[in-house]
Amino acid sequence: MKSRRLKPNDRKILILDAAVSLSKQGRGYIDLSRSNVAKAAGVSPGLVCKYFPAMKDLKKAVMKTAIEQELLPVIAQGLAVSDPIARNAPQEIRTKAIIALGVS
């Protein structure tokens, strides 16, 4: 059986989904790297670079997704490192993220 090649947009979504999944684990967002995203997505680090030329591009996409989906642990990690997207999230979401960590 011949394997089916993913369309470029589907491959980009696969990479972003892997990055978001990693970001939800422990210090995942803070420790996100091209190599661990590539491994989780089952692609090469070069392919991650093709769709997200700089790590800031990938982290920006991850944080936007986290805010859209209200992934509070990821948003909290972003706030901890002064991520500009996390800092500009709606106040209610930022507050929920901080409360979820048990930090006042």
C-alpha positions, 0 to 999 in steps of 0.5 A: 500500500502506497503512503499518502503524502500530506498537503503542505498546509496539513503538514504545517498543522501537524507540526503546530499540533505537535508543538502545542502538545509538547507545550502542554507538558511541564516546561514544554513551551519554555523548552520548545526546540526544533528537534523535539517538535520534529521528533514529536511530529515525525518529521525532520528539523529541516521541515519544521524550519521550512514552515516556521523559519525561526523559533519565534514564529513557531512559538508565536503560532503555539501561543496564539493557539493556546489563547484560542483554546484557553490552554492555561498551562501554556499561557502561564509559561508564556507569561512567565517568560514575558511572551508578548502574545501571552502578555496581550491575551485578554485579561480574563485568560491571563488571570485564569492562567495564573490562578490555574498555577496556584500563584497569586 
